[in-house]
Amino acid sequence: MKKLGIVLCSMACMMSVGTSNIHAASANYITLSKTNRVAWNFTGSSKAEKVKIKAKKSGKKIKSLKVYVNNKYAGSLTSHLVSRNAGKYTLMRLSNGKTYLYLASTSTKSRDLFYKWSKGKFRLVNYVTHDYDDGADVTSGVINVSGKSVTLNSFFYGYRTGTIQYERKYKLKGGKFVCGNNFKASSPTAKVANCKINFTVKPMSNDVAFTLKKGESAKVVRVLFKGKKVYVIFKKNGKLGYLRNVSSASLYFKA
C-alpha cells in the first residue's frame, strides 16, 4: 500500500504539469489556471465572469475550498470529500445550457465531484468515489465536453499491469453525473510480458483465452471495473483476454 501511495503521488504531480486553461477545440469547458482564476461568460451577462477558488490548508490537509465569482462568494466545495491533491477545477457548459464545475480529488481513494451553478452559487450535484482492491485510479482532468457528456483522461495503476491510460465518460442523467464500468484504453498500447501470463475468456473464469510467454506482447484495449475488482482487457491475434489486477510482488509487464 505504501508503494501504491508513492506511485499515485508521482502520477498526480506529473499530470498537474502543463495543463492549459484554454481549450481552443471546445467552447464548452475551461480549466482554471494555476492561479485558480479564469474569465468565462456563463451567466449570460454582457461581460465574462471572473472565477477563482481559494483553498485554506492546515499543513497538507485542506480545511476549506471556497468559490468566488467576480470577487463575490459563490459557495463552498465539500472539503471533507477531497484529499490534499484536490484540483483540476473545470467549468463546463452542457447542451442543457447549464454550467457545472468539475473537481478531481486524487488519493488512494479518489473522487470525481460535480457542482452546478444555480441561483448565484455552485452547489454539489453528486460525486463518484474510486476505491479498488486491485490498484488505484487518478485523472488528469476533462478532455472533452459534448452534449450532456463529460470525458476524463484517466489512469489506473494496477498491481500486475502498471499504469493503464483510459477515457472515463460521464453522462448527465436524471440530474446526476453517472458512468458505466467498461472504458476504452486511450490507445491500443502493447505491453511486453515479464513472465508467462494466462488471460481468461471473461471475468471470474478459469478458461484461458490465450497465453503470453515472456517477451511476447498483447495490446491493452479496455478496462473493466466490477465492484472493487479491476480487469484489463488485452487483444492478441484477434482474441480478447481478461487479466485481473490482484496483488502481485512484481509487475507482469515491462515498464
TITI-267817 format. One record per residue (C-alpha): z, x, y; residue number from 1; residue in one letter. Coordinates in nm, 3 decimals, m for minus. Example, Ala and Ser with C-alpha at 12.3 -4.5 7.8 and 13.67 -1.06 7.14 Angstrom:
! TITI-267817
0.780, 1.230, m0.450, 1, A
0.714, 1.367, m0.106, 2, S
This chain:
! TITI-267817
0.000, 0.000, 0.000, 1, M
0.073, 0.294, 0.231, 2, K
m0.276, 0.431, 0.162, 3, K
m0.424, 0.091, 0.241, 4, L
m0.239, 0.076, 0.574, 5, G
m0.373, 0.419, 0.673, 6, I
m0.728, 0.318, 0.584, 7, V
m0.704, m0.006, 0.784, 8, L
m0.564, 0.169, 1.092, 9, C
m0.851, 0.420, 1.077, 10, S
m1.108, 0.141, 1.041, 11, M
m0.957, m0.056, 1.330, 12, A
m0.972, 0.248, 1.559, 13, C
m1.328, 0.327, 1.452, 14, M
m1.453, m0.027, 1.510, 15, M
m1.291, m0.053, 1.853, 16, S
m1.511, 0.225, 1.988, 17, V
m1.837, 0.146, 2.164, 18, G
m1.815, m0.233, 2.169, 19, T
m2.029, m0.371, 2.452, 20, S
m1.921, m0.670, 2.654, 21, N
m2.277, m0.774, 2.737, 22, I
m2.494, m0.938, 2.472, 23, H
m2.846, m0.945, 2.610, 24, A
m2.980, m1.119, 2.299, 25, A
m2.750, m1.417, 2.344, 26, S
m2.615, m1.606, 2.645, 27, A
m2.376, m1.788, 2.410, 28, N
m2.099, m1.530, 2.396, 29, Y
m1.948, m1.240, 2.580, 30, I
m1.683, m0.994, 2.462, 31, T
m1.414, m0.892, 2.705, 32, L
m1.441, m0.532, 2.818, 33, S
m1.185, m0.258, 2.755, 34, K
m1.007, m0.369, 3.072, 35, T
m0.999, m0.725, 2.929, 36, N
m1.178, m0.863, 3.235, 37, R
m1.515, m1.041, 3.243, 38, V
m1.703, m1.271, 3.475, 39, A
m1.874, m1.563, 3.299, 40, W
m1.950, m1.916, 3.408, 41, N
m1.809, m2.159, 3.152, 42, F
m1.665, m2.440, 3.363, 43, T
m1.989, m2.539, 3.534, 44, G
m1.880, m2.430, 3.881, 45, S
m2.114, m2.253, 4.121, 46, S
m1.951, m1.914, 4.061, 47, K
m1.868, m1.722, 3.746, 48, A
m1.504, m1.726, 3.642, 49, E
m1.310, m1.402, 3.616, 50, K
m1.123, m1.393, 3.287, 51, V
m0.861, m1.141, 3.181, 52, K
m0.591, m1.114, 2.916, 53, I
m0.259, m0.944, 2.977, 54, K
m0.067, m0.806, 2.680, 55, A
0.304, m0.730, 2.704, 56, K
0.441, m0.494, 2.439, 57, K
0.774, m0.369, 2.318, 58, S
0.688, m0.038, 2.157, 59, G
0.392, m0.121, 1.932, 60, K
0.483, m0.487, 1.894, 61, K
0.304, m0.746, 2.108, 62, I
0.557, m0.967, 2.285, 63, K
0.313, m1.189, 2.473, 64, S
m0.059, m1.244, 2.538, 65, L
m0.147, m1.442, 2.849, 66, K
m0.491, m1.553, 2.968, 67, V
m0.583, m1.574, 3.336, 68, Y
m0.890, m1.740, 3.485, 69, V
m0.961, m1.648, 3.847, 70, N
m0.612, m1.493, 3.856, 71, N
m0.456, m1.827, 3.758, 72, K
m0.250, m1.861, 3.439, 73, Y
m0.460, m2.037, 3.174, 74, A
m0.242, m2.032, 2.863, 75, G
m0.062, m1.807, 2.617, 76, S
m0.217, m1.680, 2.296, 77, L
0.010, m1.712, 1.994, 78, T
0.170, m1.368, 1.988, 79, S
0.364, m1.429, 1.664, 80, H
0.032, m1.464, 1.480, 81, L
m0.109, m1.130, 1.591, 82, V
m0.039, m0.769, 1.497, 83, S
m0.024, m0.468, 1.726, 84, R
m0.401, m0.435, 1.669, 85, N
m0.486, m0.768, 1.834, 86, A
m0.815, m0.754, 2.020, 87, G
m1.188, m0.831, 2.000, 88, K
m1.147, m1.111, 2.257, 89, Y
m1.474, m1.304, 2.282, 90, T
m1.571, m1.608, 2.492, 91, L
m1.822, m1.837, 2.318, 92, M
m2.018, m2.145, 2.420, 93, R
m2.128, m2.364, 2.128, 94, L
m2.403, m2.625, 2.116, 95, S
m2.147, m2.898, 2.196, 96, N
m2.122, m2.740, 2.542, 97, G
m1.758, m2.641, 2.493, 98, K
m1.617, m2.292, 2.549, 99, T
m1.397, m2.120, 2.290, 100, Y
m1.209, m1.792, 2.277, 101, L
m1.203, m1.582, 1.961, 102, Y
m0.926, m1.333, 1.890, 103, L
m0.902, m1.090, 1.596, 104, A
m0.574, m0.960, 1.457, 105, S
m0.612, m0.660, 1.227, 106, T
m0.344, m0.554, 0.980, 107, S
m0.279, m0.559, 0.603, 108, T
m0.269, m0.935, 0.668, 109, K
m0.548, m1.002, 0.919, 110, S
m0.630, m1.322, 1.107, 111, R
m0.918, m1.482, 1.296, 112, D
m0.786, m1.709, 1.575, 113, L
m0.984, m1.964, 1.775, 114, F
m0.891, m2.126, 2.108, 115, Y
m1.064, m2.399, 2.308, 116, K
m1.095, m2.424, 2.685, 117, W
m0.961, m2.769, 2.772, 118, S
m0.815, m2.910, 3.095, 119, K
m0.783, m2.569, 3.255, 120, G
m0.615, m2.398, 2.959, 121, K
m0.705, m2.213, 2.641, 122, F
m0.538, m2.399, 2.355, 123, R
m0.514, m2.296, 1.989, 124, L
m0.765, m2.477, 1.766, 125, V
m0.685, m2.308, 1.434, 126, N
m0.659, m1.972, 1.264, 127, Y
m0.758, m1.824, 0.927, 128, V
m0.542, m1.562, 0.753, 129, T
m0.687, m1.296, 0.521, 130, H
m0.427, m1.191, 0.266, 131, D
m0.554, m1.047, m0.063, 132, Y
m0.415, m0.872, m0.372, 133, D
m0.728, m0.660, m0.407, 134, D
m0.750, m0.489, m0.067, 135, G
m0.768, m0.595, 0.297, 136, A
m1.009, m0.739, 0.550, 137, D
m1.083, m0.638, 0.909, 138, V
m1.353, m0.725, 1.164, 139, T
m1.534, m0.553, 1.447, 140, S
m1.584, m0.890, 1.618, 141, G
m1.850, m1.151, 1.691, 142, V
m2.214, m1.056, 1.634, 143, I
m2.382, m1.395, 1.669, 144, N
m2.321, m1.747, 1.800, 145, V
m2.575, m2.016, 1.716, 146, S
m2.536, m2.394, 1.730, 147, G
m2.183, m2.455, 1.606, 148, K
m2.166, m2.134, 1.402, 149, S
m1.996, m1.802, 1.473, 150, V
m2.074, m1.487, 1.273, 151, T
m1.839, m1.189, 1.250, 152, L
m1.920, m0.835, 1.146, 153, N
m1.651, m0.787, 0.881, 154, S
m1.531, m0.510, 0.650, 155, F
m1.342, m0.544, 0.324, 156, F
m1.163, m0.241, 0.186, 157, Y
m1.131, m0.279, m0.191, 158, G
m0.921, m0.065, m0.425, 159, Y
m1.219, 0.001, m0.653, 160, R
m1.519, m0.031, m0.422, 161, T
m1.400, 0.120, m0.096, 162, G
m1.543, m0.032, 0.223, 163, T
m1.790, m0.321, 0.199, 164, I
m1.954, m0.444, 0.520, 165, Q
m2.047, m0.812, 0.525, 166, Y
m2.110, m1.111, 0.754, 167, E
m1.836, m1.374, 0.766, 168, R
m1.965, m1.703, 0.911, 169, K
m1.752, m1.981, 1.059, 170, Y
m1.869, m2.333, 1.145, 171, K
m1.703, m2.581, 1.377, 172, L
m1.639, m2.879, 1.152, 173, K
m1.402, m3.167, 1.213, 174, G
m1.269, m2.991, 1.522, 175, G
m1.176, m2.672, 1.335, 176, K
m1.346, m2.344, 1.251, 177, F
m1.397, m2.319, 0.875, 178, V
m1.570, m2.070, 0.648, 179, C
m1.669, m2.052, 0.285, 180, G
m1.573, m1.785, 0.034, 181, N
m1.906, m1.624, m0.055, 182, N
m2.072, m1.397, 0.202, 183, F
m2.378, m1.173, 0.202, 184, K
m2.345, m0.799, 0.248, 185, A
m2.476, m0.671, 0.582, 186, S
m2.729, m0.455, 0.399, 187, S
m2.814, m0.401, 0.032, 188, P
m2.618, m0.074, 0.018, 189, T
m2.647, 0.124, m0.304, 190, A
m2.324, 0.267, m0.445, 191, K
m2.318, 0.553, m0.694, 192, V
m2.073, 0.526, m0.983, 193, A
m1.798, 0.784, m1.029, 194, N
m1.740, 0.667, m1.385, 195, C
m1.863, 0.417, m1.642, 196, K
m1.836, 0.063, m1.495, 197, I
m1.886, m0.275, m1.662, 198, N
m1.995, m0.566, m1.443, 199, F
m1.935, m0.921, m1.567, 200, T
m2.169, m1.220, m1.556, 201, V
m1.918, m1.422, m1.349, 202, K
m1.560, m1.405, m1.219, 203, P
m1.283, m1.404, m1.481, 204, M
m1.530, m1.335, m1.759, 205, S
m1.537, m1.065, m2.025, 206, N
m1.911, m1.099, m2.078, 207, D
m2.094, m0.792, m1.945, 208, V
m2.397, m0.843, m1.721, 209, A
m2.482, m0.472, m1.705, 210, F
m2.315, m0.130, m1.719, 211, T
m2.339, 0.169, m1.488, 212, L
m2.295, 0.521, m1.618, 213, K
m2.154, 0.796, m1.399, 214, K
m2.419, 0.894, m1.142, 215, G
m2.612, 0.564, m1.169, 216, E
m2.626, 0.322, m0.877, 217, S
m2.639, m0.050, m0.801, 218, A
m2.675, m0.244, m0.476, 219, K
m2.399, m0.448, m0.312, 220, V
m2.537, m0.793, m0.227, 221, V
m2.238, m1.027, m0.172, 222, R
m1.860, m1.052, m0.150, 223, V
m1.670, m1.338, m0.315, 224, L
m1.313, m1.437, m0.221, 225, F
m1.129, m1.650, m0.478, 226, K
m0.776, m1.709, m0.357, 227, G
m0.620, m1.363, m0.339, 228, K
m0.878, m1.214, m0.575, 229, K
m1.187, m1.042, m0.436, 230, V
m1.510, m0.975, m0.626, 231, Y
m1.801, m0.765, m0.506, 232, V
m2.138, m0.875, m0.644, 233, I
m2.382, m0.599, m0.737, 234, F
m2.750, m0.612, m0.833, 235, K
m2.922, m0.386, m1.085, 236, K
m3.279, m0.434, m1.214, 237, N
m3.277, m0.798, m1.106, 238, G
m2.941, m0.875, m1.271, 239, K
m2.625, m0.974, m1.082, 240, L
m2.286, m0.842, m1.188, 241, G
m1.931, m0.906, m1.064, 242, Y
m1.660, m0.644, m1.014, 243, L
m1.306, m0.739, m0.917, 244, R
m1.120, m0.502, m0.684, 245, N
m0.793, m0.477, m0.880, 246, V
m0.562, m0.184, m0.806, 247, S
m0.708, 0.149, m0.907, 248, S
m0.583, 0.508, m0.890, 249, A
m0.924, 0.620, m0.764, 250, S
m1.245, 0.471, m0.628, 251, L
m1.507, 0.368, m0.881, 252, Y
m1.786, 0.482, m0.648, 253, F
m1.868, 0.788, m0.442, 254, K
m1.773, 0.755, m0.074, 255, A
